[in-house]
Amino acid sequence: MSKFKKSLMAFMVVMVTCVTPIAASVAFGAGELTGADGATVDSNAAASSKKKGGGFLSIVFNGDDLLGTFLWMVIFTDLGLAIYFIIDNSILIKPEKLMPPVLVTSVQQAMAEGDVVKAMQVCEANPSAMSSIVLAAFQHVEEGFEAIQEAVNAASDLEQEKIQQRLNWISVCGNLGPSLGLLGTVEGMILTFAQLASGAAGDAAALAGSIGQALYTTAGGLVISIPAITFFYSLRNKANRLILRMTAVTMELLNGLRNVEVAPEEGAEMAMEEMPQ
């Protein structure tokens, strides 16, 4: 991946991490407020009140709850990382990235000419998942076609594992979301019962803030988890289909090696001669 793409993704992660709290505040904190007498209270006036309201930002950046604020920073970081890994894997898991058309065409032409060395040079000049599979097959060309098939299958499994390791980070972010949300829920309920124990049962605003902390963190964890898990399985299935396709294309390209014999004395050059029919 180019430096420009990585810089762009890093910028997007930072923007999402910074903008999400503000956007959520607008979404959840907007609307009319109702006073104790049932009359509508202006939101600006309510915001200027010394009492703590139930707005999203007042819950996130609560000076009296540093643990809750830190927990929200972790949730936003998890969200940013999930977005980064989703974009990164979406760019990686594409047919033109894993099996470039130029590579397939060039190897096909070289094999049609019976030039294994040229095919290997093409693979080395176009590094990709498929070129690694084809090179692994060429390294066993002297051992027979069965050895080539085993090498292709082993190389395919290795490339699949490499992709899976990168995809697993999306799963990690998705699984962390509900756990962080549950931790925030527990922390909010602890604050609520602590306030009740201290005799603050009549302070509805304080109790609502603690309960809001619990509910908001739960929702935040689910907002991260649901899209992350969806993208994880979608990208994983796409990667598996591409790996199977690469394996099939590789075996098709190497079918010409079924009826050839590599001269041992010229192994470095891999000269081939056709076997008698």
Contacts in CASP RR format, 6 or more apart in sequence:
PFRMAT RR
TARGET T0000
AUTHOR 0000-0000-0000
METHOD contacts of the structure
MODEL  1
MSKFKKSLMAFMVVMVTCVTPIAASVAFGAGELTGADGATVDSNAAASSK
KKGGGFLSIVFNGDDLLGTFLWMVIFTDLGLAIYFIIDNSILIKPEKLMP
PVLVTSVQQAMAEGDVVKAMQVCEANPSAMSSIVLAAFQHVEEGFEAIQE
AVNAASDLEQEKIQQRLNWISVCGNLGPSLGLLGTVEGMILTFAQLASGA
AGDAAALAGSIGQALYTTAGGLVISIPAITFFYSLRNKANRLILRMTAVT
MELLNGLRNVEVAPEEGAEMAMEEMPQ
1 88 0 8 1.000
1 91 0 8 1.000
1 92 0 8 1.000
5 91 0 8 1.000
9 84 0 8 1.000
9 87 0 8 1.000
9 88 0 8 1.000
10 84 0 8 1.000
12 83 0 8 1.000
12 84 0 8 1.000
12 87 0 8 1.000
13 80 0 8 1.000
13 81 0 8 1.000
13 83 0 8 1.000
13 84 0 8 1.000
16 79 0 8 1.000
16 80 0 8 1.000
16 83 0 8 1.000
17 76 0 8 1.000
17 77 0 8 1.000
17 79 0 8 1.000
17 80 0 8 1.000
20 76 0 8 1.000
20 79 0 8 1.000
21 56 0 8 1.000
21 57 0 8 1.000
21 60 0 8 1.000
21 72 0 8 1.000
21 76 0 8 1.000
22 57 0 8 1.000
24 56 0 8 1.000
25 55 0 8 1.000
25 56 0 8 1.000
25 57 0 8 1.000
27 56 0 8 1.000
28 55 0 8 1.000
28 56 0 8 1.000
28 216 0 8 1.000
29 54 0 8 1.000
29 55 0 8 1.000
29 56 0 8 1.000
30 43 0 8 1.000
31 43 0 8 1.000
32 40 0 8 1.000
32 41 0 8 1.000
32 43 0 8 1.000
33 40 0 8 1.000
33 41 0 8 1.000
33 42 0 8 1.000
33 43 0 8 1.000
33 46 0 8 1.000
34 40 0 8 1.000
34 41 0 8 1.000
35 41 0 8 1.000
46 53 0 8 1.000
51 205 0 8 1.000
52 58 0 8 1.000
52 62 0 8 1.000
52 205 0 8 1.000
52 206 0 8 1.000
52 209 0 8 1.000
53 205 0 8 1.000
53 208 0 8 1.000
53 209 0 8 1.000
54 205 0 8 1.000
54 208 0 8 1.000
54 209 0 8 1.000
54 212 0 8 1.000
56 216 0 8 1.000
58 209 0 8 1.000
59 209 0 8 1.000
59 212 0 8 1.000
59 213 0 8 1.000
59 216 0 8 1.000
60 68 0 8 1.000
60 69 0 8 1.000
60 72 0 8 1.000
60 216 0 8 1.000
61 69 0 8 1.000
62 68 0 8 1.000
62 69 0 8 1.000
62 213 0 8 1.000
63 69 0 8 1.000
65 191 0 8 1.000
65 213 0 8 1.000
67 187 0 8 1.000
68 184 0 8 1.000
68 187 0 8 1.000
68 188 0 8 1.000
68 213 0 8 1.000
71 180 0 8 1.000
71 183 0 8 1.000
71 184 0 8 1.000
71 187 0 8 1.000
71 217 0 8 1.000
72 217 0 8 1.000
74 180 0 8 1.000
75 177 0 8 1.000
75 180 0 8 1.000
75 181 0 8 1.000
75 217 0 8 1.000
75 220 0 8 1.000
75 221 0 8 1.000
75 224 0 8 1.000
78 173 0 8 1.000
78 174 0 8 1.000
78 176 0 8 1.000
78 177 0 8 1.000
78 180 0 8 1.000
78 221 0 8 1.000
78 224 0 8 1.000
79 173 0 8 1.000
79 223 0 8 1.000
79 224 0 8 1.000
81 169 0 8 1.000
81 173 0 8 1.000
82 170 0 8 1.000
82 173 0 8 1.000
82 174 0 8 1.000
82 224 0 8 1.000
82 227 0 8 1.000
82 228 0 8 1.000
85 166 0 8 1.000
85 169 0 8 1.000
85 170 0 8 1.000
85 173 0 8 1.000
86 170 0 8 1.000
86 227 0 8 1.000
86 228 0 8 1.000
86 231 0 8 1.000
86 235 0 8 1.000
88 166 0 8 1.000
89 163 0 8 1.000
89 166 0 8 1.000
89 167 0 8 1.000
89 170 0 8 1.000
89 231 0 8 1.000
89 235 0 8 1.000
90 231 0 8 1.000
90 235 0 8 1.000
91 97 0 8 1.000
92 98 0 8 1.000
92 163 0 8 1.000
92 166 0 8 1.000
93 163 0 8 1.000
93 235 0 8 1.000
93 238 0 8 1.000
93 239 0 8 1.000
93 242 0 8 1.000
95 242 0 8 1.000
95 245 0 8 1.000
97 128 0 8 1.000
98 128 0 8 1.000
98 129 0 8 1.000
98 130 0 8 1.000
98 159 0 8 1.000
98 242 0 8 1.000
98 243 0 8 1.000
98 246 0 8 1.000
99 128 0 8 1.000
99 129 0 8 1.000
99 130 0 8 1.000
99 242 0 8 1.000
99 245 0 8 1.000
99 246 0 8 1.000
99 249 0 8 1.000
100 126 0 8 1.000
100 128 0 8 1.000
100 130 0 8 1.000
102 126 0 8 1.000
103 122 0 8 1.000
103 123 0 8 1.000
103 126 0 8 1.000
103 128 0 8 1.000
103 130 0 8 1.000
103 131 0 8 1.000
104 130 0 8 1.000
104 249 0 8 1.000
104 253 0 8 1.000
106 119 0 8 1.000
106 122 0 8 1.000
106 126 0 8 1.000
107 119 0 8 1.000
107 122 0 8 1.000
107 123 0 8 1.000
107 134 0 8 1.000
107 253 0 8 1.000
108 253 0 8 1.000
110 116 0 8 1.000
110 118 0 8 1.000
110 119 0 8 1.000
110 122 0 8 1.000
111 119 0 8 1.000
111 253 0 8 1.000
111 254 0 8 1.000
111 256 0 8 1.000
114 272 0 8 1.000
116 138 0 8 1.000
116 141 0 8 1.000
116 270 0 8 1.000
116 272 0 8 1.000
117 269 0 8 1.000
117 270 0 8 1.000
119 134 0 8 1.000
119 138 0 8 1.000
120 135 0 8 1.000
120 138 0 8 1.000
122 131 0 8 1.000
123 131 0 8 1.000
123 132 0 8 1.000
123 134 0 8 1.000
123 135 0 8 1.000
123 138 0 8 1.000
124 131 0 8 1.000
124 135 0 8 1.000
129 159 0 8 1.000
129 162 0 8 1.000
129 163 0 8 1.000
129 243 0 8 1.000
129 246 0 8 1.000
130 246 0 8 1.000
130 249 0 8 1.000
130 250 0 8 1.000
132 155 0 8 1.000
132 158 0 8 1.000
132 159 0 8 1.000
133 152 0 8 1.000
133 155 0 8 1.000
133 156 0 8 1.000
133 159 0 8 1.000
133 246 0 8 1.000
133 247 0 8 1.000
133 250 0 8 1.000
134 250 0 8 1.000
134 253 0 8 1.000
134 254 0 8 1.000
136 151 0 8 1.000
136 152 0 8 1.000
136 154 0 8 1.000
136 155 0 8 1.000
137 148 0 8 1.000
137 151 0 8 1.000
137 152 0 8 1.000
137 155 0 8 1.000
137 250 0 8 1.000
137 254 0 8 1.000
138 270 0 8 1.000
139 151 0 8 1.000
140 147 0 8 1.000
140 148 0 8 1.000
140 150 0 8 1.000
140 151 0 8 1.000
141 148 0 8 1.000
141 257 0 8 1.000
141 262 0 8 1.000
141 270 0 8 1.000
142 262 0 8 1.000
142 264 0 8 1.000
142 267 0 8 1.000
142 270 0 8 1.000
144 257 0 8 1.000
145 254 0 8 1.000
145 257 0 8 1.000
145 258 0 8 1.000
148 254 0 8 1.000
148 257 0 8 1.000
149 251 0 8 1.000
152 247 0 8 1.000
152 250 0 8 1.000
152 251 0 8 1.000
152 254 0 8 1.000
153 247 0 8 1.000
156 243 0 8 1.000
156 246 0 8 1.000
156 247 0 8 1.000
156 250 0 8 1.000
159 243 0 8 1.000
159 246 0 8 1.000
160 239 0 8 1.000
160 240 0 8 1.000
160 243 0 8 1.000
163 239 0 8 1.000
163 243 0 8 1.000
164 236 0 8 1.000
164 239 0 8 1.000
167 232 0 8 1.000
167 235 0 8 1.000
167 236 0 8 1.000
167 239 0 8 1.000
170 228 0 8 1.000
170 231 0 8 1.000
170 232 0 8 1.000
170 235 0 8 1.000
171 228 0 8 1.000
171 229 0 8 1.000
171 232 0 8 1.000
173 224 0 8 1.000
173 228 0 8 1.000
174 224 0 8 1.000
174 225 0 8 1.000
174 228 0 8 1.000
174 229 0 8 1.000
174 232 0 8 1.000
175 225 0 8 1.000
176 224 0 8 1.000
177 220 0 8 1.000
177 221 0 8 1.000
177 222 0 8 1.000
177 224 0 8 1.000
177 225 0 8 1.000
177 228 0 8 1.000
178 221 0 8 1.000
178 222 0 8 1.000
178 225 0 8 1.000
180 217 0 8 1.000
180 221 0 8 1.000
181 217 0 8 1.000
181 218 0 8 1.000
181 220 0 8 1.000
181 221 0 8 1.000
181 222 0 8 1.000
182 218 0 8 1.000
183 217 0 8 1.000
184 213 0 8 1.000
184 214 0 8 1.000
184 217 0 8 1.000
184 218 0 8 1.000
185 214 0 8 1.000
185 215 0 8 1.000
185 217 0 8 1.000
185 218 0 8 1.000
186 214 0 8 1.000
187 213 0 8 1.000
187 214 0 8 1.000
187 217 0 8 1.000
188 210 0 8 1.000
188 211 0 8 1.000
188 212 0 8 1.000
188 213 0 8 1.000
188 214 0 8 1.000
188 217 0 8 1.000
189 210 0 8 1.000
189 211 0 8 1.000
189 214 0 8 1.000
191 210 0 8 1.000
191 213 0 8 1.000
192 207 0 8 1.000
192 210 0 8 1.000
192 211 0 8 1.000
192 214 0 8 1.000
195 201 0 8 1.000
195 203 0 8 1.000
195 206 0 8 1.000
195 207 0 8 1.000
195 210 0 8 1.000
196 207 0 8 1.000
200 206 0 8 1.000
200 207 0 8 1.000
201 207 0 8 1.000
259 274 0 8 1.000
259 275 0 8 1.000
260 272 0 8 1.000
260 273 0 8 1.000
260 274 0 8 1.000
260 275 0 8 1.000
261 272 0 8 1.000
261 273 0 8 1.000
261 274 0 8 1.000
261 275 0 8 1.000
262 270 0 8 1.000
262 271 0 8 1.000
262 272 0 8 1.000
263 271 0 8 1.000
263 272 0 8 1.000
263 273 0 8 1.000
END
